[in-house]
Amino acid sequence: MRSLVKATLLAATLLATGTVINAQVSVGIVIVPPPPARVVVVVPERPTPEFVWVEGYWYPVGNHYKWHAGYWTRPPYEGARWVGPHHDGKRYYTGYWEGNRGRVEHDHHSDHDRDHDGGHDKHGKHDHDDK
């Protein structure tokens, strides 16, 4: 009887371990969808060829959204392309850079060292509250 219990426990443990190993992880923020994107965009001249334009987007702050104006920036590495943030109707997913060197998560507060003035105020800020 003990061997049957041990065998059953071993089988259950292996099954549970296999299920955990095959589990997928998804990271998103549960929040209502953002307002529509702002449609009037004046794209300033590209500063130099290595800069790429990042379209403006809404991002969550607490239980509301802030607008991040579009801007020119240098990708984290040559060949990286910007994948903009999006909301799938249930969750908000942040933007990121991807390419042949892998994915680089984007933090819109730390990209000022690669940015060029497009849409920034005199203090280098490019966030505006949704009022």
LINSUL-V191544 format. One record per backbone hydrogen bond with DSSP energy under -0.5 kcal/mol. NH is the residue of the N-H (numbers start at 1). CO is the residue of the C=O. Records with the same first field share a line. If there is no record, write none. Layout:
NH=CO, CO
This chain:
5=1
6=2
7=3
8=4
9=5
10=6
11=7
12=8
13=9
14=10
15=11
16=12
17=13
18=14
19=15
20=16
21=17
22=18
23=20
28=26
29=92
30=28
31=29, 90
41=39
43=41
44=42
51=48
52=73
54=71
55=53
57=68
59=66
61=64
64=61
66=59
67=128
68=57
69=67, 126
71=54
72=116
73=52
74=114
75=50
80=77
81=98
83=96
84=82
86=93
88=91
92=29
93=86
96=83
97=104
98=81
102=99
104=97
106=95
108=106
110=107
113=110
114=111
115=111
116=72
120=117
121=125
124=121
128=67
130=65
131=129
